[in-house]
């Protein structure tokens, strides 16, 4: 049991926006649920999940989840972590805000909205291995807020996850040339896509905007999975599945196959 392979994912679901028309959540949710059930990822960091979407995701009976909304409620957007409840036992978990006051709902540095980071400490019941899964969604407007948010997350990991495997997922709204990405790398985390021993499958970019015809070279690389030195990445993938020429979200999920 020591060499179990884990399959982790990051997936921005696109929030339940009534103005999305044919790409609205009501038209996509069955496909999202089918995709998650089919791949059966062991743990998933999701972004842009509103309370009503959590209700739909609750039909994923194999999973439990961790996380609260950015307004410290159930209705606002979450960055929840879903994990296989038959495999993992939650030992601890929580959410903090990416601001100068991380203990309460707040925003700083010109952030367009309140941004949060959710984490959970899990124990695998099969082999006793413990790890920490961290998930976030950085601001889409303020570069300074993204940088400072990355610093807060890196500092939290350094303080709370010493000696444990760490997986950090999220929509960082930043490409690898931006400060927030470099800050995470400088903190000792590696981009799973670039650390993968067997390489990456699929496009590097992840954001489609629901454009089925967008060329892969024009996709924005803004979703990332990072790991610390206690995680060995075998391979990664960008999942480009579509349903009748429509994508289940405006972001592709990304996945990593790892050993702890």
C-alpha positions as CSV (number, residue, x, y, z in Angstrom):
1,X,0.0,0.0,0.0
2,X,3.0,2.3,0.3
3,X,3.2,3.0,-3.4
4,X,-0.4,4.0,-4.1
5,X,-0.9,6.3,-7.0
6,X,-3.2,9.3,-6.4
7,X,-5.1,11.2,-9.1
8,X,-5.7,14.9,-8.2
9,X,-7.4,17.6,-10.2
10,X,-8.1,21.3,-10.4
11,X,-11.3,22.4,-12.0
12,X,-12.9,25.9,-12.4
13,X,-16.6,25.1,-12.9
14,X,-17.6,28.6,-14.0
15,X,-20.1,30.1,-11.5
16,X,-23.8,29.9,-12.0
17,X,-24.2,33.0,-14.2
18,X,-27.8,33.6,-15.5
19,X,-26.4,35.5,-18.5
20,X,-24.4,32.6,-19.9
21,X,-27.3,31.5,-22.1
22,X,-26.6,28.1,-23.7
23,X,-23.5,27.8,-21.6
24,X,-25.4,28.3,-18.3
25,X,-25.0,26.0,-15.4
26,X,-28.4,24.4,-16.0
27,X,-27.2,23.1,-19.4
28,X,-23.7,22.0,-18.2
29,X,-24.2,20.5,-14.7
30,X,-25.1,17.0,-15.9
31,X,-21.9,16.9,-18.0
32,X,-19.8,18.1,-15.2
33,X,-21.2,15.5,-12.9
34,X,-20.7,12.8,-15.5
35,X,-17.1,13.9,-16.0
36,X,-16.2,13.7,-12.3
37,X,-17.9,10.4,-11.9
38,X,-16.1,9.0,-15.0
39,X,-12.6,10.1,-14.0
40,X,-13.1,9.4,-10.3
41,X,-10.3,11.7,-9.2
42,X,-9.3,11.1,-5.6
43,X,-9.4,14.8,-4.7
44,X,-10.4,17.8,-6.6
45,X,-9.8,21.5,-6.0
46,X,-12.8,23.4,-7.6
47,X,-13.2,27.1,-8.1
48,X,-16.2,29.4,-8.7
49,X,-18.7,27.0,-7.0
50,X,-21.8,28.8,-5.7
51,X,-24.1,27.4,-3.1
52,X,-26.7,26.3,-5.6
53,X,-24.0,24.4,-7.5
54,X,-22.9,22.8,-4.3
55,X,-26.4,21.4,-4.0
56,X,-26.0,19.8,-7.5
57,X,-22.5,18.5,-6.6
58,X,-23.9,16.8,-3.5
59,X,-25.1,14.1,-5.8
60,X,-21.5,13.0,-6.1
61,X,-22.1,10.4,-3.4
62,X,-18.5,9.1,-3.4
63,X,-17.2,12.5,-2.2
64,X,-17.2,14.7,0.9
65,X,-16.1,18.3,0.6
66,X,-14.4,21.1,2.6
67,X,-15.0,24.8,2.3
68,X,-17.1,27.8,2.9
69,X,-18.1,30.8,0.7
70,X,-16.0,33.9,0.5
71,X,-18.7,35.8,2.4
72,X,-18.4,33.2,5.2
73,X,-21.7,31.7,4.1
74,X,-23.0,28.9,1.9
75,X,-24.4,31.0,-0.9
76,X,-21.4,32.9,-2.2
77,X,-18.6,31.5,-4.3
78,X,-16.5,28.7,-2.8
79,X,-13.2,27.1,-3.6
80,X,-14.2,23.7,-2.2
81,X,-12.0,20.6,-2.1
82,X,-13.9,17.4,-2.9
83,X,-12.3,14.1,-1.7
84,X,-13.2,10.4,-1.8
85,X,-14.8,9.7,1.5
86,X,-14.2,6.0,1.3
87,X,-10.5,6.5,1.0
88,X,-9.7,9.6,3.1
89,X,-10.5,10.7,6.6
90,X,-10.5,14.5,7.3
91,X,-8.2,15.3,10.2
92,X,-8.4,19.1,9.9
93,X,-9.5,21.8,7.5
94,X,-10.5,25.4,7.1
95,X,-10.6,28.6,5.0
96,X,-8.8,31.9,5.2
97,X,-9.0,35.2,3.3
98,X,-6.3,36.5,1.1
99,X,-6.1,39.9,2.7
100,X,-4.4,41.8,5.5
101,X,-7.0,40.3,7.8
102,X,-7.1,36.6,6.7
103,X,-9.2,35.5,9.7
104,X,-12.4,37.3,8.5
105,X,-14.2,38.1,5.2
106,X,-12.1,40.9,3.7
107,X,-10.2,42.1,0.6
108,X,-7.1,44.1,0.1
109,X,-4.6,45.4,-2.5
110,X,-7.3,46.4,-5.0
111,X,-8.8,43.0,-5.3
112,X,-12.1,43.1,-7.2
113,X,-13.8,40.8,-4.7
114,X,-13.0,38.8,-1.6
115,X,-10.6,35.9,-2.3
116,X,-10.1,32.8,-0.2
117,X,-8.0,29.7,0.2
118,X,-9.4,26.5,1.5
119,X,-7.4,23.6,2.9
120,X,-7.9,20.1,4.2
121,X,-5.6,17.7,6.0
122,X,-6.4,14.1,4.9
123,X,-5.4,10.7,6.1
124,X,-5.5,7.7,3.7
125,X,-7.2,4.9,5.5
126,X,-5.4,2.3,3.4
127,X,-1.8,3.2,4.3
128,X,-2.0,5.9,6.9
129,X,-0.4,8.6,4.7
130,X,-1.3,12.1,5.6
131,X,-1.2,15.1,3.3
132,X,-2.5,18.6,2.9
133,X,-4.6,19.7,0.0
134,X,-4.8,23.5,-0.6
135,X,-7.1,25.2,-3.2
136,X,-7.6,28.8,-4.2
137,X,-8.7,31.3,-6.8
138,X,-6.7,34.5,-7.1
139,X,-8.1,37.8,-8.2
140,X,-8.7,38.5,-11.9
141,X,-8.1,42.2,-11.7
142,X,-5.3,43.2,-9.3
143,X,-1.8,41.8,-10.0
144,X,-0.8,43.1,-6.6
145,X,-3.6,41.1,-4.9
146,X,-2.5,38.0,-6.8
147,X,1.1,38.4,-5.6
148,X,0.2,39.2,-2.0
149,X,-2.3,36.3,-2.0
150,X,0.4,33.9,-3.2
151,X,2.7,35.2,-0.4
152,X,-0.1,34.5,2.2
153,X,-0.6,31.0,0.8
154,X,3.1,30.2,0.7
155,X,3.5,31.5,4.2
156,X,0.6,29.4,5.5
157,X,2.1,26.2,3.9
158,X,5.5,26.9,5.4
159,X,3.9,27.4,8.8
160,X,1.3,24.5,8.8
161,X,2.5,21.8,6.5
162,X,6.2,21.3,7.4
163,X,7.2,17.7,6.7
164,X,3.9,16.7,5.0
165,X,3.1,16.3,1.3
166,X,1.3,19.3,-0.1
167,X,-0.8,19.7,-3.2
168,X,-1.8,23.3,-4.1
169,X,-4.4,23.7,-6.8
170,X,-6.2,26.7,-8.2
171,X,-7.2,29.2,-10.8
172,X,-4.3,31.7,-10.3
173,X,-5.4,34.0,-13.1
174,X,-1.7,34.2,-13.8
175,X,0.8,32.8,-16.3
176,X,4.2,31.5,-15.3
177,X,5.9,34.9,-16.0
178,X,3.8,36.7,-13.3
179,X,5.1,37.5,-9.8
180,X,2.5,35.3,-8.0
181,X,3.6,32.2,-9.9
182,X,7.3,33.0,-9.2
183,X,6.5,33.6,-5.5
184,X,5.1,30.1,-5.2
185,X,8.0,28.5,-6.9
186,X,10.4,30.5,-4.7
187,X,8.6,29.1,-1.7
188,X,9.8,25.6,-2.6
189,X,6.8,24.3,-4.6
190,X,7.1,22.9,-8.1
191,X,4.7,23.2,-11.0
192,X,3.4,19.6,-11.4
193,X,3.2,20.1,-15.2
194,X,6.8,20.9,-15.4
195,X,7.9,18.4,-12.8
196,X,6.1,15.4,-14.3
197,X,8.5,12.5,-15.0
198,X,6.5,11.2,-17.9
199,X,5.5,14.6,-19.3
200,X,2.3,16.4,-19.9
201,X,-0.6,15.4,-22.1
202,X,-2.8,17.9,-23.8
203,X,-2.6,21.7,-24.2
204,X,-0.6,23.8,-21.8
205,X,-3.3,26.5,-21.7
206,X,-6.6,26.0,-19.8
207,X,-9.0,28.9,-20.3
208,X,-11.3,28.6,-23.3
209,X,-14.1,31.1,-22.5
210,X,-16.4,28.4,-23.9
211,X,-14.9,29.0,-27.4
212,X,-14.9,25.5,-29.0
213,X,-12.9,26.7,-32.0
214,X,-10.1,28.4,-30.0
215,X,-6.6,27.2,-31.1
216,X,-4.7,25.6,-28.4
217,X,-1.8,28.0,-28.7
218,X,-4.1,30.9,-27.7
219,X,-5.3,29.2,-24.5
220,X,-4.3,31.1,-21.4
221,X,-2.2,29.0,-18.9
222,X,-3.8,30.2,-15.7
223,X,-4.8,27.0,-13.8
224,X,-2.0,25.3,-12.0
225,X,-1.2,22.4,-9.7
226,X,1.8,22.8,-7.4
227,X,3.5,20.2,-5.1
228,X,6.2,20.2,-2.5
229,X,9.2,18.0,-2.3
230,X,7.3,15.2,-0.6
231,X,5.2,14.6,-3.7
232,X,6.5,12.8,-6.8
233,X,4.6,13.7,-10.0
234,X,4.4,10.9,-12.6
235,X,2.4,12.7,-15.3
236,X,-0.1,15.5,-15.8
237,X,-2.9,16.2,-18.2
238,X,-5.2,18.9,-19.5
239,X,-8.7,17.3,-19.9
240,X,-10.3,18.7,-23.1
241,X,-13.5,16.6,-23.1
242,X,-16.5,18.2,-24.7
243,X,-20.2,17.2,-25.0
244,X,-21.8,17.7,-28.4
245,X,-19.2,20.4,-29.2
246,X,-19.8,22.2,-26.0
247,X,-17.4,22.4,-23.0
248,X,-18.6,21.6,-19.5
249,X,-16.9,24.8,-18.3
250,X,-14.9,27.8,-19.6
251,X,-11.8,26.2,-18.1
252,X,-10.3,22.8,-18.8
253,X,-9.7,20.6,-15.8
254,X,-6.0,19.8,-15.1
255,X,-4.9,16.6,-13.4
256,X,-1.8,15.2,-11.8
257,X,-0.9,11.5,-11.1
258,X,1.3,11.5,-8.1
259,X,3.0,9.4,-5.4
260,X,3.2,10.7,-1.9
